Amino acid sequence: MKKRKKPIFSHQWQAFCLTIIACTLTLWVSPVSSQETETEIAAITTEEPEIPVDELKLLLKPLTQEELKVEAKAWQNLLKAKVQEISDAEIAIKRKNRETRKSEEAVDAIEKAQKSLEEAEERKKSASPISPEAEEAENNLEAAQKELAKAQEAVEEAVEVKKQSEGTEEATQNLEVVAEAIQDEVSNTDNIDSQQELAEKEKQLEALSQQLEDSSEEASEVKTQLVVGVTELQQEQTALADRFDTVLDEFESKGGKAESFRQYIESVSGVEIDVSDTEGLWLRIAGWLKSEEGGLRWGQNIGIFSAIVVTSVIVAAILGFLTNRSLRIVGGVSDPLRQLLVRTVWQTTVGVGVLLALTALEINLGPILALVGGTSFILAFALQTNIGNLASGLMIMIYNPFNVGDEVELSGTWGYIDSISLANTKVKGWTGQIVTIPNNLVLNSVVINHTARDTRRVSLQIRVSYSENLSKVEQLLLDVFKSHPLVLDQPGPSAFAWKFEEYFVDMYVGGWTKTSDYWRVYNETLHQIQERFVQAGIEIPIPQQDIHFQESTSLSLKPQKNSSSVVQLSSNGEQSDAKS
């Protein structure tokens, strides 16, 4: 039995129904989505552009990142509008400057033409009708005519600049009248026949010059008003930028990226000043000094900065004094470590004070701290050896094996400690030389400190001959030390025979004295022992050799170190002893 095929019409009907349902859902959902897209977040902090900064911070605190971005764009639009106003005013100022300059050039040209007419008038007075002087007067009139033509060109340029600077219609018409009058003067200069006509021309030029000066003064007054207005607008721009920065700080604290906004603020914050416009420059400076967002604000900031720095220095000095005094009272702290701690307290206090003072100058400490952190990280790798020396220096100061002024034997150098720093230790040698030893080497070497205690033993090694009475020598040595006023009674001096050497007996004698008196006692006792030995007839032995002569075909010389006599051979072959 064959299966029946489904009609094609049923499939088409199903597809049609599905299409109708999809279109219905689309039409039902699209108004909702369009309403959602049309619902935009409105800025709330720009309703009052002059809002105090502290209040603005409180308004921004609960806003989300998306809302803060909207606020940032709104403040950017306010700043943009203010910058546009300033740009328009600056353009007007530049045009007024050009207008004033052209008017002044026209006045100068008219005055020059007037001067030429005066010279022609003087020549005409003294010239005969037909004479060389008359010809010269005519030449002067031609020169005056050329000057008038130049004046006409200058006035026409002033008229054009006046039109560009959007001056009043009346002032522009006045300048046009002046230009036409000068043109008439140029055309009528050739028809001057009498002295009276020449004088009238001069008066007319003087009147025209006065009109131009009035027009220049009017432009200067307008420019002054514009400069004052620009100064006020710049104050308003500064205030807007401050509030815009506050919004961006909050925006960045919540994860937003404000680089483009900050770049815009930086690009529009610069002020271009025309130094050639001295009048406008002084007006700008005076207005900035008097403004709350300019001179007064920075004067206050500099005052706060100076006060914080001075206060931090005073506080640092007080803390340093207290630290020094406390460490001295506690004791057990080496002088280098104590000085290091005092210096660290002072420098840290001043450094913190300077950082706080920089915030008074409206300097953002974030980039500075980031730069210091990055630099420290790099230097830590680049200066590993130096950092090791610093750590060793700190350990030396903590363990305190020696202090400045101590007599030490250090890394093969014997001398006095000249200075101790975190990086190295300096030793002053016996001949005055300064030996600088890295602290790494100091910490890893044997340190002998001869002045670590208040008392120090003066020990002398004395050599005496085998023939001397050792007990007598010991008593003599003890008498020398006991008689010295700087040798301490407790513990008392001592002397003893140490050991037999090749040609002498080694004896030691010593006594305790104050560390500061060590070298004086050492020197004086040594001198006294030598004097007492001479008085007592005690000899200090010197190295001797025995020479033996044997009767043979060849003479043999054999040194004998362990003998105190010289054996000689007599002519009869007998031996005899003789002192060498």
Stockholm file with secondary structure:
# STOCKHOLM 1.0

chainA/1-580         MKKRKKPIFSHQWQAFCLTIIACTLTLWVSPVSSQETETEIAAITTEEPEIPVDELKLLLKPLTQEELKVEAKAWQNLLKAKVQEISDAEIAIKRKNRETRKSEEAVDAIEKAQKSLEEAEERKKSASPISPEAEEAENNLEAAQKELAKAQEAVEEAVEVKKQSEGTEEATQNLEVVAEAIQDEVSNTDNIDSQQELAEKEKQLEALSQQLEDSSEEASEVKTQLVVGVTELQQEQTALADRFDTVLDEFESKGGKAESFRQYIESVSGVEIDVSDTEGLWLRIAGWLKSEEGGLRWGQNIGIFSAIVVTSVIVAAILGFLTNRSLRIVGGVSDPLRQLLVRTVWQTTVGVGVLLALTALEINLGPILALVGGTSFILAFALQTNIGNLASGLMIMIYNPFNVGDEVELSGTWGYIDSISLANTKVKGWTGQIVTIPNNLVLNSVVINHTARDTRRVSLQIRVSYSENLSKVEQLLLDVFKSHPLVLDQPGPSAFAWKFEEYFVDMYVGGWTKTSDYWRVYNETLHQIQERFVQAGIEIPIPQQDIHFQESTSLSLKPQKNSSSVVQLSSNGEQSDAKS
#=GR chainA/1-580 SS CCCCCCCHHHHHHHHHHHHHHHHHHHHHHHHHHHHHHHCCCCCSGGGSTTCCHHHHHHHHTTCCHHHHHHHHHHHHHHHHHHHHHHHHHHHHHHHHHHHHHHHHHHHHHHHHHHHHHHHHHHHHHHCCSSSHHHHHHHHHHHHHHHHHHHHHHHHHHHHHHHHHTTCCHHHHHHHHHHHHHHHHHHHHGGGCCSHHHHHHHHHHHHHHHHHHHHHHHHHHHHHHHHHHHHHHHHHHHHHHHHHHHHHHHHHHHTTCCCHHHHHHHHHHSCCCCCTTCHHHHHHHHHHHHHSTTTHHHHHHHHHHHHHHHHHHHHHHHHHHHHHHHHHHHHCCCCHHHHHHHHHHHHHHHHHHHHHHHHHHTTCCHHHHHHHHHHHHHHHHHHTHHHHHHHHHHHHHHHHCSCCTTCEEEETTEEEEEEEECSSEEEEEETTSCEEEEEHHHHHTSCEEETTSSSEEEEEEEEEECTTSCHHHHHHHHHHHHHHCTTBCSSSCCEEEEEEECSSSEEEEEEEEEEGGGHHHHHHHHHHHHHHHHHHHTCCCCCCCCEEBCCCSSSCCCCEETTCSSEEEECTTSCEEEECC
#=GC SS_cons         CCCCCCCHHHHHHHHHHHHHHHHHHHHHHHHHHHHHHHCCCCCSGGGSTTCCHHHHHHHHTTCCHHHHHHHHHHHHHHHHHHHHHHHHHHHHHHHHHHHHHHHHHHHHHHHHHHHHHHHHHHHHHHCCSSSHHHHHHHHHHHHHHHHHHHHHHHHHHHHHHHHHTTCCHHHHHHHHHHHHHHHHHHHHGGGCCSHHHHHHHHHHHHHHHHHHHHHHHHHHHHHHHHHHHHHHHHHHHHHHHHHHHHHHHHHHHTTCCCHHHHHHHHHHSCCCCCTTCHHHHHHHHHHHHHSTTTHHHHHHHHHHHHHHHHHHHHHHHHHHHHHHHHHHHHCCCCHHHHHHHHHHHHHHHHHHHHHHHHHHTTCCHHHHHHHHHHHHHHHHHHTHHHHHHHHHHHHHHHHCSCCTTCEEEETTEEEEEEEECSSEEEEEETTSCEEEEEHHHHHTSCEEETTSSSEEEEEEEEEECTTSCHHHHHHHHHHHHHHCTTBCSSSCCEEEEEEECSSSEEEEEEEEEEGGGHHHHHHHHHHHHHHHHHHHTCCCCCCCCEEBCCCSSSCCCCEETTCSSEEEECTTSCEEEECC
//
